[in-house]
Amino acid sequence: MRGACTVSSRGDVHPPTGPAAVPPALDPLAAVRADGDPRTDVYLTGTVFLDIIFTGLDSAPVRGTESWARGMGSSPGGIANMATALARLGLRTSLAAAFGDDKYGEYCWEALEQGEGIDLSLSRTVPGWHSPVTVSMAYEGERTMVSHGHEAPPPDFVFDGKHAPGCPPSSRACVASLVPGRREGWLGCAAGRGSRLFADVGWDDSGRWDPADLADLEHCEAFLPNAEEAMRYMRTDCPRAAARKLADLVPLAVVTLGSEGAYAVDGRTGETAEVPAIAVQELDPTGAGDVFVAGFVTGTLADWPLTERLAFAGLSAALSVQEFGGSLSAPGWAEIAAWWQQVRTYEAGAPGALRRQYGFLDEVLPAAYRPAPLARAVPTLGFRRPA
């Protein structure tokens, strides 16, 4: 095993030199907050990657040739995509993750804690362990990724299935990524503490697509797979039918349909909702699914109607694909407000399908927005300061 795990306060880390994130001008949960509520809105855990993104490729790389990309960006990735998207929407976000004891790990820690205001008190720096890296290549509306990394040594504590320190702290919600063939013991503990659990799932490399691998859904309020994942698990060739079958396993099934939008079924009430995708000029789809989940979690915790939650999630994802990278492409309220102002301006004399679909934003958005720009992915991690 590599070096022992230690927790670092990162006292040697200097703040980023780029535009730092400003606390959001809008608290989407202001109307539902009460004395005695958990300090944390959303808890999540997972692997943080250093993402290097190439865009502007005309086609997939061909063996034996060299391809040049017209654009490049770097940003924290992996679970950082979801954490950043949640924080930029004003949710008090706590992330438990391992960070490499290298420049990549230092950069990711700085970007998340100081740049985005994410609580990393439950995270740790692992001496001698290098950061996982993903290279993402975007072309033809899709992306191909190549990753490298090693599993981090386990933390000093071991979750015993019953209580802290292995159990997450009290929070309004937790977001989990289910792994086929592996149970996540902390989910039951978190649910027992009153957290509302939202889950997605990764691609099943084994090809089994066994519904039994979704057993952890018994603890969850919502499950948000994409269409292909949903159809494979539910043994159907229709994503909407898959969503209806999933609603027998989890109270709320939400299936993303790519360019067609998203479809949801509330198994408790029988309510269904479908919202079309928003047409945008796509630069990089990396992390769009994570941003979608963050938008849906935000609307759910704010007690919005199902259709509005679905629409807001789709809008958040649509805005994200117009920027580089996964985490730093996530929109904040200023970007959402700017989009809504544009829709109201240019659709004033038109049928206004978007105006009708997103009219609820008039009640959500404040009168003033923060002027500071969000941090975005950049080609390199920083230049040395002149002597």
C-alpha positions, 0 to 999 in steps of 0.5 A, a space after each residue: 500500500 502507498 503512504 498512510 492517509 493523513 488529513 491536511 488543512 492545506 495551509 500551504 495552498 495559495 488562492 487561485 490567481 484567476 477570477 474567484 467564485 463569488 457567493 451566489 446572489 440567490 439562495 434557492 432554498 431560502 423559502 424552505 430553510 428553518 431553525 434546526 436544519 442541517 448545515 449541509 444541503 448536499 453531501 457527496 463522495 467520489 473520485 476527483 480527476 484532473 480533466 484535460 479537455 480537447 475541443 475543436 476536433 473534426 473527427 475521432 483520432 485515427 490510429 497512427 496519426 496526430 490530431 490537433 485540437 483547436 481548443 483545450 481546457 483544464 479543470 477538476 473533474 469526476 465527482 468535482 463536476 457534480 459538487 461544483 454544479 451544486 455549489 454554483 446553484 447556491 447549495 451548501 455542498 460538502 465533498 468527501 474525496 481523496 486528493 493527490 499529493 501533487 500539483 494536480 491535487 493542489 490545483 483541484 483542492 484550490 479550485 473547489 474550496 477557494 474558488 467554489 466555496 465547497 466544504 472539503 473538511 471531510 476530504 483528505 490529502 494522500 501522501 505519495 498518491 498521484 491524482 487521477 487524470 482524464 483526457 476528454 476529446 469532444 467531437 461530433 456532439 460526443 466525447 471520448 475519454 481516456 483515464 488513468 489513476 489508482 484507487 486511493 488507499 482507504 481512509 483511517 476509519 472504516 464504515 461499520 454500517 451503523 454510525 459515524 465516523 463512516 456515516 455521512 454528516 446530517 444533510 438535506 440530501 446526498 448524491 450517489 453514483 451506483 456501481 454495478 455489483 457493489 453495495 454502498 453501505 453509507 446510503 442506508 445510514 444517510 437515509 436513516 438520518 433523514 437525508 434525501 438520496 439521489 442516484 445515477 449509475 455508471 456504464 456496466 462494463 460487465 455487460 450484465 445490466 442486472 437489475 439486482 445491481 440497483 438494490 441500493 435504490 431502496 434507500 433513494 428518492 430519485 434515480 437519474 440514468 440516461 436512456 441507454 442505461 435505463 433501457 438496458 437495466 429494464 430490458 426494454 427498447 423504449 426509454 419512457 417504458 424503462 422509466 415507468 418500470 424503474 418507478 417500481 423500484 424508486 419513488 421518482 425515475 428520471 431518464 435523460 433522453 439526450 437531444 430529446 430532453 428528459 422524461 420523469 415518472 413519480 411512482 408515488 402519485 403516477 404523475 409524469 413529465 416530459 420536457 424537450 431539450 434546449 437547442 444550443 451551440 454545443 462546445 463540450 458535453 463533458 459533465 452535462 449529466 452531472 449538471 442535470 442532476 444538480 439542477 434537478 436536486 436543487 429544484 427538488 429541495 426547493 419543492 418545485 413542481 416536477 415539470 419545473 424541476 425537469 425543465 431547470 435541470 435541462 436548462 442547467 445542462 444546456 448552458 453547461 455544454 457551451 463551455 469547456 470542461 465538466 466542473 467549470 462549465 456549470 452555470 451559476 444564477 447570473 448565467 441562468 438570468 442572462 439566458 432568461 432575459 435573452 428569451 424574454 427579449 427575443 421571444 416577445 413577439 413569437 409563440 414563446 414556447 420557452 417563455 411558457 416553459 420557463 416562466 417560473 424563473 420570474 419568481 425564482 430570480 432576484 432583481 440583481 445578479 452578481 457581476 463577477 465572472 465564473 471561473 472557466 477551464 483554461 489551457 494550463 494550470 498557471 504561469 509562474 509569477 515574474 521575479 
